[in-house]
Amino acid sequence: MTTFAEVRFAHEDGALADTFASTPKLDVRVLPETSTDPEREVYVLQFGAMAPDVVAEALERDRTVETVHPMPEFDARNLWGVTFAETAVLLSPQVTRHGGFVIDARSAAPRSESTPRGWHEQWLLPDREALHDVWEHAREAGFSFEVVDVRQLPGADMKYPVRDALTEKQRAALVVAYELGYFADPREASLADVAAELGCSASAAGGRLKRGTRALIERTLLVDRPDRPR
């Protein structure tokens, strides 16, 4: 049965560790619609009300960050594209590896003076065993880790319970991407490979994957939330 998990975690070498240390009141959100390069992950981050020049300086000095891509066309939203260094200790690849999705990720204040600032995230996983496996990895990797909420989604284990939430093209794109290993970690197929199998452009394939994933999340997680994001 599909499992929803809300978690908090931190690591001294985790994503944006140096930025959090230098700017403790910084508010960061990872956009769920984060763009994906065929060869590597690019996380689109929104940096609250912090001045762009301060954000740029903090990211350039952060040892967990490999590259920074300003997005001046979205100045009003203060968006930045970031790729993380290989030495950065991340949990989101583990969620993906176990067949899950990170549906919300935000910076979180530390629970105590002995723990660094980290992240507050919501995950959608195929079952509790997958959550346990990610937790085990986090513990072994030295994360401070807390499960805030975990629950099974009623009806989510029935045969194709949310099939009507997707268009035929979205279903085809998600199935092909899964079968080719696009969601594996390390990734076994690129967005271009998925597009070639579907007979469409990479941008079209990426759009179908994003819209399909969004539709699944909205149908399974947000239907009863009056404050659901638009």
C-alpha positions as CSV (number, residue, x, y, z in Angstrom):
1,M,0.0,0.0,0.0
2,T,1.3,3.4,-1.0
3,T,2.9,5.3,2.0
4,F,2.9,9.0,2.6
5,A,5.8,10.2,4.9
6,E,6.6,13.6,6.4
7,V,10.1,13.7,7.6
8,R,12.8,16.1,9.0
9,F,16.5,15.4,8.6
10,A,19.9,17.1,8.7
11,H,23.5,16.3,8.0
12,E,26.7,18.3,8.4
13,D,27.5,17.6,4.7
14,G,23.9,17.8,3.5
15,A,22.4,20.0,0.8
16,L,23.2,23.7,1.4
17,A,25.0,22.9,4.7
18,D,27.3,25.9,4.4
19,T,24.6,28.2,3.2
20,F,22.4,27.3,6.1
21,A,25.3,27.8,8.6
22,S,26.1,31.3,7.2
23,T,22.5,32.5,6.9
24,P,20.5,30.7,9.6
25,K,17.2,32.5,8.9
26,L,17.2,31.6,5.3
27,D,14.0,30.1,3.9
28,V,14.5,27.7,1.0
29,R,12.0,25.6,-1.0
30,V,12.7,23.1,-3.7
31,L,10.2,23.4,-6.5
32,P,8.3,20.2,-7.1
33,E,8.4,21.0,-10.8
34,T,12.2,21.0,-10.7
35,S,13.7,20.7,-14.2
36,T,15.8,17.7,-15.1
37,D,18.7,17.6,-17.4
38,P,19.0,14.4,-19.4
39,E,22.4,13.7,-17.8
40,R,22.3,15.2,-14.3
41,E,19.9,16.6,-11.7
42,V,19.2,20.3,-11.5
43,Y,17.3,21.4,-8.5
44,V,15.3,24.6,-8.8
45,L,15.4,26.4,-5.5
46,Q,13.4,29.4,-4.3
47,F,15.1,31.6,-1.7
48,G,12.4,33.5,0.1
49,A,13.1,37.2,0.5
50,M,16.9,37.1,0.5
51,A,18.6,39.5,-1.8
52,P,19.9,37.8,-5.0
53,D,23.5,39.0,-4.5
54,V,23.5,37.5,-1.0
55,V,22.1,34.2,-2.4
56,A,24.7,34.1,-5.1
57,E,27.6,34.7,-2.7
58,A,26.3,32.1,-0.3
59,L,25.9,29.5,-3.0
60,E,29.3,30.2,-4.5
61,R,30.9,29.5,-1.2
62,D,28.9,26.4,-0.3
63,R,31.0,23.3,-0.6
64,T,27.9,21.2,-1.2
65,V,27.1,23.1,-4.4
66,E,28.8,22.3,-7.7
67,T,27.2,24.8,-10.1
68,V,24.7,27.7,-9.8
69,H,22.4,28.9,-12.5
70,P,20.7,32.2,-11.9
71,M,17.2,32.5,-13.4
72,P,16.8,36.3,-14.0
73,E,13.6,35.7,-16.0
74,F,12.0,34.8,-12.6
75,D,13.4,37.6,-10.5
76,A,10.1,38.1,-8.7
77,R,10.3,34.5,-7.4
78,N,14.1,34.5,-6.6
79,L,14.7,31.1,-8.4
80,W,18.1,29.5,-8.8
81,G,19.1,26.3,-10.5
82,V,21.6,24.3,-8.5
83,T,23.5,21.1,-9.0
84,F,25.1,19.5,-5.9
85,A,28.6,18.3,-5.6
86,E,29.3,14.6,-5.5
87,T,30.5,15.0,-1.9
88,A,27.1,16.4,-0.8
89,V,25.1,13.9,1.2
90,L,21.5,13.8,-0.2
91,L,18.5,11.7,0.6
92,S,16.3,12.5,-2.4
93,P,18.2,10.0,-4.6
94,Q,17.5,7.3,-2.1
95,V,13.8,8.1,-2.2
96,T,13.9,7.8,-6.0
97,R,15.9,4.6,-5.8
98,H,13.2,3.0,-3.8
99,G,10.5,4.0,-6.3
100,G,9.3,7.1,-4.5
101,F,8.9,10.8,-5.1
102,V,9.8,13.9,-3.1
103,I,6.5,16.0,-3.3
104,D,7.6,18.9,-1.0
105,A,10.9,20.0,0.3
106,R,11.7,23.0,2.5
107,S,14.4,24.2,4.8
108,A,13.8,23.6,8.5
109,A,15.2,25.1,11.6
110,P,17.3,22.7,13.8
111,R,15.4,20.9,16.7
112,S,18.4,21.4,19.0
113,E,21.7,23.2,19.2
114,S,23.6,19.9,18.6
115,T,22.0,19.3,15.2
116,P,22.6,21.4,12.0
117,R,19.8,23.0,10.0
118,G,18.3,20.7,7.5
119,W,15.1,19.9,5.6
120,H,11.4,19.2,6.1
121,E,10.1,17.0,3.3
122,Q,7.0,15.0,2.2
123,W,7.6,11.8,0.4
124,L,5.4,9.4,-1.5
125,L,6.7,5.8,-1.3
126,P,5.4,2.5,-2.6
127,D,5.2,0.9,0.9
128,R,6.5,1.1,4.5
129,E,9.4,-1.2,3.7
130,A,10.7,1.5,1.3
131,L,10.5,4.1,4.0
132,H,12.3,1.8,6.4
133,D,15.1,1.3,3.8
134,V,15.5,5.0,3.3
135,W,15.6,5.5,7.1
136,E,18.3,2.8,7.5
137,H,20.4,4.5,4.8
138,A,20.0,7.9,6.6
139,R,21.0,6.4,9.9
140,E,24.1,4.7,8.4
141,A,25.0,7.9,6.5
142,G,25.0,9.9,9.8
143,F,21.8,11.9,9.3
144,S,19.7,13.1,12.2
145,F,16.3,11.8,11.1
146,E,12.8,12.2,12.4
147,V,9.5,10.8,11.0
148,V,6.9,13.5,11.7
149,D,4.0,11.7,10.1
150,V,3.5,8.4,8.2
151,R,0.2,7.0,6.9
152,Q,-1.1,4.5,4.3
153,L,-3.2,6.0,1.6
154,P,-6.6,4.3,1.5
155,G,-7.3,2.5,-1.7
156,A,-3.9,3.2,-3.1
157,D,-3.1,-0.5,-3.4
158,M,-6.1,-1.4,-5.5
159,K,-5.5,-2.2,-9.1
160,Y,-5.1,1.1,-11.0
161,P,-7.0,3.3,-8.5
162,V,-6.0,6.6,-10.0
163,R,-5.7,5.5,-13.6
164,D,-8.4,8.0,-14.7
165,A,-6.2,10.9,-13.3
166,L,-3.8,10.5,-16.3
167,T,-4.2,10.9,-20.0
168,E,-3.1,8.1,-22.2
169,K,0.1,10.0,-23.2
170,Q,1.0,10.6,-19.6
171,R,0.4,7.0,-18.6
172,A,2.6,5.8,-21.5
173,A,5.4,8.3,-20.7
174,L,5.5,7.2,-17.0
175,V,5.4,3.5,-17.8
176,V,8.1,3.8,-20.5
177,A,10.3,6.0,-18.2
178,Y,10.0,3.4,-15.4
179,E,10.7,0.4,-17.6
180,L,13.8,2.1,-19.2
181,G,15.2,3.0,-15.8
182,Y,14.7,6.8,-16.0
183,F,13.7,6.8,-12.3
184,A,16.5,4.5,-11.2
185,D,19.5,5.8,-9.3
186,P,21.9,5.9,-10.9
187,R,19.7,6.8,-13.9
188,E,19.7,4.1,-16.5
189,A,18.1,6.1,-19.3
190,S,18.0,9.8,-20.2
191,L,15.0,11.9,-21.1
192,A,16.1,11.7,-24.7
193,D,15.9,7.9,-24.4
194,V,12.3,8.1,-23.1
195,A,11.4,10.6,-25.9
196,A,12.9,8.3,-28.6
197,E,10.8,5.3,-27.3
198,L,7.7,7.5,-27.2
199,G,8.4,9.0,-30.6
200,C,8.3,12.6,-29.5
201,S,10.6,15.4,-28.5
202,A,12.5,15.5,-25.2
203,S,10.6,18.6,-24.1
204,A,7.2,16.8,-24.8
205,A,8.3,13.7,-22.9
206,G,9.4,15.8,-20.0
207,G,6.2,17.7,-19.9
208,R,4.1,14.5,-19.9
209,L,6.2,13.1,-17.0
210,K,5.8,16.2,-15.0
211,R,2.1,16.6,-15.6
212,G,1.5,12.9,-15.0
213,T,3.4,13.0,-11.7
214,R,1.6,16.1,-10.6
215,A,-1.8,14.5,-11.5
216,L,-1.0,11.4,-9.4
217,I,0.1,13.5,-6.4
218,E,-3.0,15.7,-6.6
219,R,-5.3,12.7,-6.9
220,T,-3.7,10.7,-4.1
221,L,-2.4,13.3,-1.6
222,L,-4.1,16.6,-2.0
223,V,-7.8,15.9,-2.6
224,D,-8.8,16.5,1.1
225,R,-6.5,19.5,1.7
226,P,-8.4,22.8,1.6
227,D,-5.0,24.6,1.6
228,R,-3.5,22.6,-1.2
229,P,-1.0,24.5,-3.4
230,R,-2.2,25.8,-6.7
